[in-house]
Amino acid sequence: MPCYIRLLTPEGLQPVTYTADSLADAVPYEPADGIYTVTNTYHITQTLKLDAHLDRMEDSARRVGIRLQLDRPRLRQTLREMILDAGYGDVRFRLTVGARDPASIIISLEPYRPPADDLIKVGARCITAPNSARQNAEAKTTGWMSARQRLADAMPSNIYDTFLLDTEGNILEGLASNFYAILYGVLYTAVTGVLKGISREIVLHVAPPILPVNETPAHVAQIPRIEEAFLSSSSRGIIPVVEIDGITIASGTPGEYTQRLRTAYQEWVNDHLEEL
């Protein structure tokens, strides 16, 4: 099922000059000097923390020198109309703004496919990439979409994600996710050199009643001692990680803290959905 893509201009919705089978396939056609956000809907037209996504778009635009002023009511209404018109049910969507035309927004929709139950039950196998920390990581830029594809293409077929390491070997984030490690009963996650994901905000909100939080990254040398690990993203929530660089994390199954955090995360999501 192809993407449903339109350009929202000051004059209204316009067709684009390309087609794509997925959001990933559409990346080469979008501006390389822009900013974006990605999330999904629930119950067709409900969203989670959409204003936080739009706040981050505006913040990313400021960081890279794009003058962006979003008309949020108009954008919400257009999104709703496109979602209903597409007929996909729940969708995963991307909003993209280029530096040359910040008054126009590319809106791309694809059917939303939640993480497989087996992935949640069994956990993900991941690898690290040395010296791969992003420049200006707090800006969600379209240039990173293309750069990360090279890392994604290099992953073996049985690997779910690649974690970026800084020059000192700290584990910062995934290609499109935040990373968390539990060591000695404490949740560790990077606070600098990473994109502060919207899902990360939720994790850090629900975590303190379950275990202490330390906003410091785990180090690659600590992988053999990590008790539990997981990643998070807006479209996937919490995904358990059971192996990094061929090293099994603890028992090799999703841990108790991760499962409790995932439950708390899902409950928070269910309580905070809003209509477009």
Residue pairs with C-beta under 8 A, 6 or more apart in sequence:
1 88
1 110
1 111
2 19
2 20
2 21
3 19
3 20
3 21
3 22
3 23
3 25
3 26
3 108
3 109
3 110
4 82
4 85
4 86
4 88
4 108
4 109
4 110
5 16
5 18
5 19
5 20
5 26
5 106
5 107
5 108
5 109
6 13
6 14
6 15
6 16
6 82
6 106
6 107
7 13
7 14
7 15
7 16
7 104
7 105
7 106
7 107
8 14
8 74
8 75
8 78
8 104
8 105
8 106
8 107
9 103
9 104
10 103
10 104
13 78
13 82
16 29
16 106
18 26
18 29
20 26
20 29
20 108
22 110
23 38
23 92
23 94
23 108
23 110
24 149
26 94
26 108
27 142
27 145
27 146
27 149
28 146
30 36
30 96
30 98
30 106
30 142
30 145
31 96
31 97
31 98
31 99
31 100
31 142
32 142
32 143
32 146
33 64
33 98
33 99
33 100
33 142
33 143
34 66
34 96
34 97
34 98
34 99
34 141
34 142
35 57
35 60
35 61
35 64
35 66
35 68
35 96
35 97
35 139
35 140
35 141
35 142
36 57
36 94
36 95
36 96
36 97
36 140
36 141
36 142
36 145
37 53
37 54
37 56
37 57
37 94
37 95
37 140
38 92
38 93
38 94
38 176
38 234
38 235
39 47
39 48
39 49
39 50
39 53
39 92
39 93
39 198
39 234
39 235
40 90
40 91
40 92
40 93
40 112
40 234
40 235
41 47
41 83
41 90
41 91
41 93
41 112
41 276
42 48
42 90
42 269
42 273
43 90
43 273
44 83
44 84
44 89
44 90
45 80
45 83
45 84
45 275
45 276
46 273
46 274
46 275
46 276
47 273
47 274
47 275
47 276
48 198
48 234
48 269
48 272
48 273
48 274
49 198
49 201
49 202
49 234
49 272
50 76
50 274
50 276
51 72
52 198
52 201
53 95
53 198
53 234
54 70
54 72
54 75
56 140
56 196
56 198
57 68
57 70
57 95
57 97
57 140
58 68
58 69
58 70
59 138
59 139
60 138
60 139
60 140
60 141
61 67
61 68
61 97
61 102
62 68
63 136
63 138
63 139
64 99
64 136
64 139
64 141
65 99
66 97
66 99
66 102
67 102
68 97
68 102
70 105
75 95
75 105
76 276
77 276
78 107
79 93
79 107
79 276
80 276
82 107
82 109
83 91
83 93
83 109
83 276
86 109
88 109
88 110
88 111
88 112
89 111
89 112
90 111
90 112
91 109
91 110
91 111
91 112
92 109
92 110
92 111
92 112
92 113
92 235
93 107
93 108
93 109
93 110
94 106
94 107
94 108
95 105
95 106
95 107
96 105
96 106
96 108
96 142
97 104
97 105
97 106
98 104
98 106
98 142
112 235
114 236
115 236
115 237
115 239
119 160
119 239
120 239
120 240
120 254
120 262
121 254
122 242
122 253
122 254
123 239
123 240
123 241
123 242
123 243
123 252
123 253
123 254
124 160
124 161
124 231
124 239
124 240
124 241
124 242
124 243
125 158
125 159
125 160
125 241
125 242
125 243
125 244
126 159
126 160
126 161
126 162
126 163
126 174
126 231
126 241
126 243
126 244
126 245
127 155
127 156
127 159
127 162
127 163
127 244
127 245
128 162
128 163
128 164
128 165
128 171
128 220
128 244
128 245
129 151
129 162
129 163
129 164
129 165
130 165
130 169
131 165
131 166
131 167
132 151
132 162
132 164
132 165
133 164
133 165
133 166
133 167
133 172
133 193
134 144
134 147
134 164
134 193
134 195
137 172
137 173
137 193
137 194
137 195
138 194
138 195
138 196
139 195
140 195
148 175
148 176
151 162
151 175
152 162
152 175
154 162
155 161
155 162
160 239
160 241
161 174
161 175
161 177
161 231
161 241
162 174
162 175
163 171
163 172
163 173
163 174
163 179
163 244
164 171
164 172
164 173
164 174
164 175
165 171
165 172
165 220
166 172
166 193
168 219
169 219
169 220
169 221
170 190
170 193
170 217
170 218
170 219
170 220
171 179
171 181
171 190
171 217
171 218
171 219
171 220
172 179
172 190
172 193
172 194
172 217
173 179
173 190
173 194
173 195
173 197
174 231
174 233
176 233
177 197
177 199
177 231
177 232
177 233
177 236
177 239
178 189
178 190
178 194
178 195
178 197
178 199
178 200
178 203
178 231
178 232
178 233
179 189
179 190
179 217
179 218
179 229
179 231
179 241
180 187
180 188
180 189
180 203
180 229
180 230
180 231
180 232
181 187
181 188
181 189
181 218
181 222
181 226
181 228
181 229
182 188
182 211
182 226
182 227
182 228
182 229
182 255
182 257
182 258
183 218
183 222
183 225
183 226
183 227
184 227
185 211
185 212
185 227
186 211
186 212
186 213
186 214
187 207
187 211
187 212
187 213
187 214
187 257
188 214
188 215
188 216
188 217
188 218
189 200
189 203
189 204
189 213
189 215
189 216
189 217
190 215
190 216
190 217
191 215
191 216
197 232
197 233
197 234
198 234
199 232
199 233
199 234
199 236
199 237
199 238
199 265
200 232
202 232
202 265
202 268
202 269
203 232
203 238
203 261
203 265
204 213
204 215
205 268
206 261
206 264
206 265
206 267
206 268
207 213
207 261
207 264
209 264
210 257
210 260
210 261
210 264
211 257
218 226
220 245
223 244
223 245
223 247
223 249
224 247
226 244
226 249
226 250
227 249
227 250
227 255
227 257
228 240
228 249
228 250
228 254
228 255
228 256
228 257
228 258
229 240
229 241
229 242
229 244
229 249
229 258
230 238
230 239
230 240
230 241
230 254
230 258
230 261
230 262
231 238
231 239
231 241
232 238
232 239
232 265
233 239
237 262
237 265
237 266
237 269
238 258
238 261
238 262
238 265
240 254
240 255
240 258
240 259
240 262
241 249
242 248
242 249
242 252
242 253
242 254
243 249
243 252
249 255
